[in-house]
Amino acid sequence: MVSSGSFNNPSGHHNPNSMLVQSQMSIAENVQVGNFYLSQGLVSSIADFKKLQSVSAPSDSKIHLIDGVFYHSKNAMTPEVGDLKVSFDYAGVSGKVSANIGPPEYVSIIAKQQGLQLTSYETDAGDHLEILNIGQFTPQEIFDRQHSMNHVMTMGLRLLGWFLVFIGLSSMTSLIYTLVDWFPIVRELVSIGITLLNISVSISLSLTVIALAWIRYRPVFGVTILGMALIPFVLSRKRAQSMKRH
């Protein structure tokens, strides 16, 4: 909360010192799918939240119910500082059909069964496997969805890694740009050349890191990527030798 006492002109302004209602999430102690109890990891995967449509408001003239949302205000259409807006969301419906919530949801789970408990399965590689998807899917569809998510995340991390390398190289080579800052034409040419050099080197370094990670598991693929990373250096070396001959 921003204290109104720190305003340059606090007269006529008064902000509350604290929120009367704090955001809170309540999770059921025992979450079941049929007769089976879910582990905390599986429960945390239930994130398909929907808005709970409230149908009645407390008997208080300051509390208004509009489109299933509670407003604590003198006039909900003209809110003021300190007014409250309260809504409720839910996820993971099970049991009987409810008029306010609706029918129970279907989930598809891949996990290890221990009695009546569904928990994580440790693979031979040491990874822990427990997957919960909202909806009805076959095991193959679940793994395909998981592979797609992992692929997107991997590509995102690779792009982030390349970008950080590029930023680092740009910071290191910015001194060269500063030295020619007084010469407009030279400055622009040097800027283009340095930028292209940083892009080339950052891509090569990123591909080298990716190749080293792949060489152990897929040597041919890893060596191929490593060869691609070395192409700019090989071409520049050949060009330098060619210029020396002439």
FIKOL-853073 format. One record per residue: residue in one letter; residue number from 0; z, y, x of N, C-alpha, C, CB in turn. Coordinates in steps of 0.05 Angstrom, whole numbers. Glycine has a CB too. Example, Ala and Ser with C-alpha at 12.3 -4.5 7.8 and 13.67 -1.06 7.14 Angstrom:
residues 2
aa|i|n.z|n.y|n.x|ca.z|ca.y|ca.x|c.z|c.y|c.x|cb.z|cb.y|cb.x
a|0|156|-114|264|156|-90|246|156|-66|264|181|-89|226
s|1|142|-45|257|143|-21|273|157|1|258|114|-12|282
//
This chain:
residues 246
aa|i|n.z|n.y|n.x|ca.z|ca.y|ca.x|c.z|c.y|c.x|cb.z|cb.y|cb.x
m|0|0|-24|17|0|0|0|0|25|18|24|0|-19
v|1|-16|45|9|-17|70|24|4|89|12|-45|83|21
s|2|22|98|30|44|116|21|32|144|15|66|118|42
s|3|38|154|-9|28|180|-17|43|202|-2|31|185|-47
g|4|65|195|11|80|215|26|66|224|51|107|205|33
s|5|46|208|60|31|215|85|6|232|79|23|189|99
f|6|1|238|53|-22|255|46|-17|283|56|-27|254|16
n|7|-39|297|62|-37|325|70|-27|342|47|-65|336|78
n|8|-34|334|22|-24|348|-2|-13|328|-21|-47|365|-15
p|9|12|319|-17|23|298|-34|30|307|-62|47|287|-21
s|10|29|333|-67|37|343|-94|18|332|-115|36|374|-94
g|11|30|320|-136|14|309|-158|3|281|-153|-9|327|-163
h|12|10|270|-129|1|243|-123|26|225|-118|-17|243|-98
h|13|26|202|-130|48|183|-126|37|155|-127|70|188|-147
n|14|37|142|-104|29|114|-103|53|96|-104|13|108|-77
p|15|51|73|-117|74|54|-117|80|44|-89|69|31|-136
n|16|105|37|-84|113|27|-58|106|-2|-53|142|32|-54
s|17|102|-17|-74|96|-46|-72|81|-56|-96|122|-62|-68
m|18|68|-79|-93|55|-91|-116|75|-106|-132|32|-110|-106
l|19|74|-101|-158|93|-115|-176|86|-145|-179|94|-102|-203
v|20|60|-151|-176|51|-178|-178|35|-185|-153|34|-183|-205
q|21|41|-207|-140|27|-216|-116|9|-239|-123|47|-224|-94
s|22|-13|-241|-108|-32|-263|-112|-17|-289|-104|-58|-259|-96
q|23|-21|-310|-119|-7|-335|-114|-25|-358|-122|20|-335|-129
m|24|-24|-380|-106|-38|-404|-113|-18|-427|-116|-59|-411|-91
s|25|-19|-441|-138|-2|-464|-143|-18|-489|-142|13|-461|-170
i|26|-9|-509|-127|-22|-535|-124|-4|-556|-134|-31|-540|-94
a|27|-15|-574|-151|1|-595|-162|11|-614|-140|-16|-612|-182
e|28|35|-623|-143|47|-640|-122|32|-667|-120|77|-646|-129
n|29|25|-678|-142|10|-704|-142|-16|-699|-157|27|-727|-156
v|30|-38|-702|-143|-65|-698|-155|-78|-726|-156|-82|-678|-138
q|31|-87|-734|-179|-98|-760|-183|-127|-759|-192|-82|-775|-204
v|32|-142|-780|-184|-168|-786|-194|-166|-814|-205|-191|-783|-172
g|33|-165|-816|-231|-160|-842|-243|-131|-850|-237|-180|-863|-234
n|34|-128|-873|-225|-101|-883|-217|-95|-877|-188|-99|-913|-222
f|35|-113|-864|-173|-109|-860|-145|-99|-831|-139|-135|-865|-130
y|36|-81|-829|-119|-70|-803|-111|-86|-793|-87|-40|-806|-104
l|37|-92|-767|-87|-109|-756|-66|-91|-745|-43|-126|-734|-77
s|38|-101|-747|-19|-87|-735|4|-90|-705|3|-99|-746|31
q|39|-75|-691|20|-76|-662|21|-104|-652|30|-55|-650|40
g|40|-116|-667|48|-143|-660|57|-164|-661|35|-152|-678|79
l|41|-162|-681|18|-180|-683|-5|-174|-662|-26|-178|-711|-17
v|42|-149|-656|-30|-141|-636|-50|-151|-608|-41|-110|-635|-53
s|43|-150|-603|-15|-159|-577|-5|-190|-573|-8|-152|-573|24
s|44|-204|-595|-13|-233|-594|-17|-240|-586|-45|-246|-620|-10
i|45|-221|-586|-63|-226|-578|-91|-224|-547|-92|-205|-591|-110
a|46|-247|-535|-91|-248|-505|-90|-268|-494|-110|-255|-496|-62
d|47|-275|-510|-130|-294|-500|-151|-279|-486|-173|-311|-524|-162
f|48|-269|-462|-167|-252|-447|-185|-268|-435|-208|-236|-425|-171
k|49|-256|-436|-232|-268|-424|-256|-247|-405|-268|-277|-446|-276
k|50|-257|-386|-283|-239|-366|-296|-227|-378|-321|-255|-340|-303
l|51|-200|-375|-322|-186|-384|-346|-187|-362|-367|-156|-391|-339
q|52|-198|-368|-390|-201|-349|-411|-176|-349|-429|-226|-355|-429
s|53|-158|-329|-423|-134|-327|-440|-141|-317|-468|-113|-308|-426
v|54|-126|-326|-488|-133|-319|-515|-112|-301|-529|-136|-344|-531
s|55|-89|-298|-516|-69|-281|-529|-53|-267|-507|-50|-298|-547
a|56|-44|-242|-514|-29|-226|-495|0|-223|-505|-42|-198|-493
p|57|19|-219|-486|47|-215|-494|50|-190|-512|65|-211|-469
s|58|72|-190|-526|77|-168|-545|87|-144|-530|96|-177|-568
d|59|70|-131|-515|77|-107|-500|54|-88|-503|83|-113|-470
s|60|60|-63|-511|39|-44|-516|24|-36|-491|51|-19|-529
k|61|35|-40|-467|22|-33|-442|4|-56|-431|42|-25|-421
i|62|5|-79|-444|-11|-102|-434|-34|-107|-453|7|-128|-432
h|63|-58|-105|-442|-82|-108|-458|-97|-133|-448|-100|-83|-457
l|64|-110|-147|-467|-126|-170|-460|-155|-164|-466|-116|-196|-476
i|65|-171|-163|-444|-200|-157|-447|-216|-178|-432|-206|-128|-436
d|66|-233|-193|-446|-249|-214|-434|-233|-234|-418|-271|-201|-416
g|67|-210|-241|-429|-193|-262|-416|-177|-251|-392|-210|-284|-406
v|68|-177|-225|-387|-163|-213|-364|-141|-195|-375|-182|-198|-345
f|69|-117|-196|-363|-95|-179|-372|-95|-153|-356|-68|-194|-368
y|70|-92|-131|-370|-90|-105|-357|-63|-93|-365|-113|-86|-366
h|71|-47|-85|-345|-21|-72|-350|-26|-42|-345|2|-83|-331
s|72|-32|-28|-366|-40|0|-364|-35|15|-390|-69|2|-355
k|73|-33|41|-389|-31|56|-414|-58|55|-429|-24|85|-408
n|74|-80|56|-413|-106|54|-425|-124|39|-405|-118|82|-431
a|75|-132|14|-413|-147|-3|-395|-175|9|-389|-150|-30|-407
m|76|-185|26|-406|-211|38|-402|-211|61|-382|-223|48|-428
t|77|-187|73|-377|-184|94|-358|-161|87|-339|-179|122|-372
p|78|-165|69|-321|-143|60|-304|-133|82|-285|-152|36|-287
e|79|-108|79|-277|-95|98|-259|-83|83|-236|-73|114|-274
v|80|-76|97|-215|-63|85|-192|-37|72|-200|-58|105|-169
g|81|-33|47|-193|-9|32|-201|-13|13|-224|12|51|-209
d|82|-36|15|-238|-42|-4|-260|-48|-32|-248|-67|6|-277
l|83|-44|-52|-264|-47|-80|-255|-69|-94|-270|-21|-95|-257
k|84|-84|-111|-256|-104|-128|-269|-97|-157|-261|-133|-120|-260
v|85|-92|-174|-280|-83|-201|-274|-102|-221|-288|-54|-205|-285
s|86|-112|-239|-272|-129|-260|-282|-120|-287|-271|-159|-255|-276
f|87|-128|-309|-284|-120|-335|-275|-146|-352|-271|-102|-348|-296
d|88|-146|-368|-249|-168|-386|-243|-156|-414|-240|-183|-377|-218
y|89|-173|-434|-244|-165|-461|-242|-187|-478|-229|-157|-473|-269
a|90|-180|-501|-218|-199|-519|-207|-187|-547|-208|-206|-511|-177
g|91|-205|-567|-210|-195|-595|-209|-183|-604|-235|-176|-598|-187
v|92|-198|-602|-257|-188|-610|-283|-189|-641|-286|-204|-597|-306
s|93|-168|-652|-295|-167|-681|-300|-151|-686|-326|-154|-697|-276
g|94|-151|-711|-335|-137|-717|-359|-153|-714|-384|-112|-701|-361
k|95|-140|-706|-406|-154|-704|-431|-169|-677|-434|-133|-706|-454
v|96|-187|-676|-453|-202|-652|-458|-184|-630|-469|-226|-657|-477
s|97|-185|-606|-458|-169|-584|-467|-187|-563|-480|-153|-571|-444
a|98|-177|-550|-501|-193|-530|-515|-197|-505|-498|-179|-522|-542
n|99|-177|-498|-482|-179|-474|-465|-193|-479|-438|-151|-463|-460
i|100|-190|-503|-428|-201|-509|-401|-227|-525|-403|-180|-525|-385
g|101|-228|-543|-421|-253|-559|-423|-249|-588|-415|-275|-547|-407
p|102|-271|-603|-412|-269|-631|-404|-262|-634|-375|-296|-645|-410
p|103|-251|-658|-368|-245|-663|-340|-270|-664|-323|-229|-690|-337
e|104|-267|-658|-297|-289|-658|-278|-293|-684|-265|-286|-635|-258
y|105|-318|-690|-257|-324|-714|-242|-324|-706|-212|-351|-726|-250
v|106|-314|-724|-196|-314|-720|-167|-324|-745|-153|-286|-711|-156
s|107|-337|-742|-130|-346|-765|-114|-331|-763|-88|-377|-764|-110
i|108|-318|-785|-80|-300|-786|-57|-308|-808|-37|-271|-790|-66
i|109|-308|-801|-12|-310|-821|10|-284|-819|26|-335|-816|28
a|110|-268|-840|25|-242|-840|39|-232|-869|42|-221|-823|24
k|111|-209|-872|54|-197|-898|58|-176|-903|37|-185|-901|86
q|112|-176|-926|24|-156|-932|4|-133|-947|17|-169|-950|-18
q|113|-109|-936|13|-84|-949|21|-66|-952|-3|-70|-933|44
g|114|-68|-975|-16|-54|-979|-41|-65|-961|-62|-24|-973|-37
l|115|-50|-942|-73|-59|-923|-93|-65|-896|-80|-39|-921|-115
q|116|-66|-895|-54|-70|-869|-40|-98|-869|-27|-49|-865|-18
l|117|-113|-847|-32|-138|-842|-18|-133|-823|4|-160|-832|-38
t|118|-138|-831|29|-132|-815|52|-155|-816|72|-106|-824|66
s|119|-152|-803|95|-174|-801|114|-178|-828|129|-169|-779|135
y|120|-203|-832|136|-211|-856|151|-218|-848|179|-235|-872|137
e|121|-206|-861|199|-212|-855|227|-235|-873|236|-187|-860|244
t|122|-257|-860|245|-281|-874|254|-277|-884|282|-305|-856|252
d|123|-296|-900|292|-295|-910|319|-296|-888|340|-318|-930|324
a|124|-309|-866|332|-310|-843|351|-285|-826|351|-334|-826|344
g|125|-266|-833|334|-241|-817|332|-241|-795|312|-235|-806|359
d|126|-263|-792|297|-264|-771|277|-250|-780|251|-293|-763|271
h|127|-240|-761|236|-227|-767|211|-246|-761|188|-200|-751|208
l|128|-250|-780|171|-270|-778|150|-257|-779|122|-291|-801|151
e|129|-259|-757|108|-250|-756|80|-266|-733|67|-219|-750|78
i|130|-283|-741|48|-302|-723|35|-298|-723|5|-331|-730|43
l|131|-297|-700|-7|-295|-697|-36|-316|-677|-45|-266|-689|-45
n|132|-334|-686|-62|-354|-668|-74|-350|-667|-104|-382|-677|-67
i|133|-353|-643|-115|-351|-640|-144|-377|-650|-156|-346|-610|-152
g|134|-376|-669|-175|-400|-680|-187|-402|-709|-181|-425|-665|-178
q|135|-423|-722|-192|-428|-750|-188|-451|-754|-168|-435|-764|-215
f|136|-445|-766|-145|-464|-771|-124|-462|-799|-114|-461|-750|-102
t|137|-484|-810|-104|-483|-836|-90|-473|-831|-62|-511|-849|-90
p|138|-463|-853|-49|-454|-849|-21|-476|-837|-3|-446|-876|-9
q|139|-501|-845|-6|-522|-835|10|-526|-805|5|-548|-850|5
e|140|-524|-796|-20|-527|-768|-26|-505|-752|-14|-528|-764|-56
i|141|-480|-763|-14|-458|-749|-2|-462|-745|28|-431|-764|-7
f|142|-470|-766|42|-475|-764|71|-498|-745|77|-480|-791|83
d|143|-518|-745|60|-541|-727|64|-532|-698|61|-564|-733|44
r|144|-515|-692|41|-504|-665|37|-487|-657|61|-488|-664|11
q|145|-471|-676|72|-454|-670|94|-470|-665|119|-434|-693|99
h|146|-492|-681|123|-509|-676|146|-522|-649|145|-530|-699|148
s|147|-531|-641|121|-543|-615|118|-524|-592|124|-554|-612|89
m|148|-499|-595|115|-479|-574|120|-473|-573|150|-453|-580|105
n|149|-471|-596|163|-465|-597|192|-489|-584|207|-460|-625|201
h|150|-513|-590|198|-537|-579|212|-537|-548|210|-562|-591|200
v|151|-531|-538|186|-531|-509|183|-509|-496|200|-526|-502|153
m|152|-485|-509|201|-463|-498|217|-470|-499|246|-437|-514|211
t|153|-483|-521|255|-490|-524|283|-510|-502|292|-502|-551|289
m|154|-530|-498|275|-550|-478|281|-538|-450|281|-573|-479|260
g|155|-519|-445|263|-506|-419|263|-489|-415|288|-487|-417|239
l|156|-475|-435|298|-460|-433|322|-478|-429|346|-442|-457|326
r|157|-501|-443|347|-519|-439|369|-531|-411|370|-543|-459|367
l|158|-538|-400|346|-548|-373|345|-526|-353|354|-558|-366|317
l|159|-502|-358|345|-479|-341|353|-475|-342|383|-453|-349|339
g|160|-477|-366|395|-474|-369|424|-496|-354|439|-474|-398|432
w|161|-521|-357|429|-543|-342|442|-538|-312|440|-570|-349|430
f|162|-530|-302|417|-526|-274|413|-504|-263|432|-518|-268|384
l|163|-482|-278|435|-461|-270|453|-471|-269|482|-437|-288|451
v|164|-487|-288|490|-498|-288|517|-516|-263|521|-514|-314|523
f|165|-533|-258|500|-551|-235|502|-535|-209|504|-569|-234|477
i|166|-514|-206|488|-497|-182|489|-484|-179|517|-475|-183|467
g|167|-475|-202|528|-463|-201|555|-483|-192|576|-452|-228|562
l|168|-507|-203|575|-527|-195|595|-535|-166|591|-552|-213|592
s|169|-537|-158|566|-544|-130|561|-523|-111|572|-548|-125|531
s|170|-498|-118|569|-477|-102|580|-478|-100|610|-449|-112|571
m|171|-485|-123|623|-486|-124|652|-509|-108|663|-488|-153|662
t|172|-532|-108|649|-556|-95|658|-558|-66|648|-581|-110|650
s|173|-539|-57|633|-540|-29|622|-538|-9|645|-518|-24|602
l|174|-527|-17|668|-525|2|690|-553|10|700|-509|-11|713
i|175|-571|-10|700|-599|-3|710|-611|18|691|-616|-29|710
y|176|-607|15|666|-618|34|646|-606|61|651|-613|25|617
t|177|-580|62|658|-567|88|662|-578|102|687|-536|84|665
l|178|-586|87|707|-596|99|732|-622|114|728|-599|78|753
v|179|-638|105|709|-664|118|704|-664|134|678|-686|97|702
d|180|-640|141|669|-638|155|643|-651|183|644|-609|157|635
w|181|-653|195|668|-664|222|671|-695|222|670|-655|234|697
f|182|-708|200|671|-737|198|671|-746|185|645|-748|183|696
p|183|-755|201|625|-761|190|598|-781|167|599|-771|211|581
i|184|-804|170|612|-824|149|612|-814|124|626|-850|159|625
v|185|-803|128|650|-792|105|664|-770|92|649|-782|114|692
r|186|-753|108|636|-730|97|621|-740|78|599|-714|120|608
e|187|-761|86|584|-770|69|562|-782|43|573|-791|84|545
l|188|-797|45|595|-809|21|607|-788|2|617|-829|28|629
v|189|-768|13|631|-746|-3|642|-731|-16|619|-728|14|659
s|190|-726|0|597|-711|-11|574|-725|-35|562|-707|11|553
i|191|-752|-33|558|-767|-55|547|-766|-79|566|-797|-47|542
g|192|-770|-74|592|-770|-96|611|-743|-110|612|-777|-86|638
i|193|-721|-95|613|-694|-107|614|-688|-122|589|-673|-85|619
t|194|-696|-111|566|-691|-125|540|-705|-152|540|-700|-108|516
l|195|-731|-152|548|-746|-177|549|-733|-197|568|-775|-172|556
l|196|-724|-187|591|-711|-204|611|-686|-216|600|-706|-189|637
n|197|-670|-200|587|-644|-210|575|-649|-231|554|-628|-186|563
i|198|-670|-226|537|-676|-246|517|-685|-272|530|-699|-236|498
s|199|-702|-271|550|-711|-295|563|-689|-310|577|-733|-288|584
v|200|-672|-296|592|-650|-309|606|-629|-320|587|-637|-289|625
s|201|-623|-305|565|-603|-315|546|-613|-340|531|-596|-293|526
i|202|-639|-341|525|-649|-365|512|-648|-389|531|-678|-360|503
s|203|-655|-384|557|-654|-406|576|-626|-416|581|-666|-396|603
l|204|-607|-398|583|-579|-406|586|-569|-421|562|-561|-382|592
s|205|-576|-412|538|-567|-426|514|-579|-454|512|-574|-409|489
l|206|-605|-456|518|-618|-482|518|-606|-500|539|-648|-479|522
t|207|-598|-490|562|-585|-506|582|-559|-518|573|-580|-490|608
v|208|-543|-501|560|-517|-511|549|-522|-532|528|-501|-488|537
i|209|-541|-528|510|-548|-548|489|-557|-573|502|-569|-536|470
a|210|-574|-571|523|-585|-595|536|-563|-611|549|-606|-587|557
l|211|-544|-598|563|-522|-613|576|-506|-628|555|-505|-593|591
a|212|-503|-617|531|-488|-631|511|-503|-655|500|-482|-612|488
w|213|-530|-654|500|-546|-676|490|-552|-698|510|-572|-665|479
i|214|-551|-692|536|-560|-711|556|-543|-737|555|-557|-699|584
r|215|-518|-735|549|-501|-759|548|-508|-778|525|-472|-751|546
y|216|-515|-766|502|-520|-782|478|-550|-789|474|-509|-768|453
r|217|-567|-770|480|-596|-775|478|-609|-763|503|-608|-762|452
p|218|-610|-778|525|-619|-767|551|-647|-756|550|-618|-789|571
v|219|-666|-770|536|-693|-760|535|-695|-733|522|-712|-780|521
f|220|-681|-731|499|-681|-705|484|-668|-683|500|-667|-709|457
g|221|-646|-690|514|-631|-670|529|-648|-660|553|-605|-681|539
v|222|-661|-679|567|-678|-671|590|-701|-654|581|-688|-696|605
t|223|-712|-660|557|-734|-644|546|-726|-615|542|-745|-657|520
i|224|-702|-612|529|-692|-585|524|-687|-571|551|-667|-586|507
l|225|-676|-585|570|-670|-573|596|-696|-564|610|-656|-594|615
g|226|-718|-580|606|-744|-572|617|-754|-547|604|-764|-594|613
m|227|-750|-544|577|-757|-520|563|-742|-496|573|-753|-523|533
a|228|-716|-500|580|-700|-478|590|-709|-468|617|-671|-486|592
l|229|-722|-486|633|-730|-479|660|-758|-467|661|-729|-503|678
i|230|-773|-467|638|-800|-457|638|-802|-428|647|-812|-460|610
p|231|-786|-409|638|-789|-381|647|-785|-379|677|-768|-364|633
f|232|-766|-394|689|-761|-392|717|-784|-404|733|-734|-406|724
v|233|-795|-426|724|-818|-438|737|-842|-420|737|-825|-465|725
l|234|-848|-408|713|-871|-390|711|-867|-365|729|-874|-382|682
s|235|-843|-354|729|-838|-330|745|-841|-336|775|-811|-318|740
r|236|-832|-360|783|-835|-368|811|-864|-372|819|-819|-394|816
k|237|-880|-384|801|-908|-388|807|-923|-361|808|-921|-405|786
r|238|-915|-343|791|-928|-316|791|-921|-301|816|-919|-300|767
a|239|-896|-304|826|-888|-290|851|-904|-301|874|-858|-293|855
q|240|-907|-328|875|-922|-340|897|-951|-332|896|-921|-371|896
s|241|-963|-329|872|-991|-321|869|-995|-292|879|-1000|-324|840
m|242|-975|-275|873|-977|-247|882|-975|-245|912|-956|-230|868
k|243|-960|-263|925|-957|-262|954|-983|-270|967|-935|-281|962
r|244|-998|-289|955|-1023|-297|967|-1044|-275|967|-1034|-322|952
h|245|-1042|-258|945|-1062|-236|943|-1052|-212|958|-1067|-229|914
//
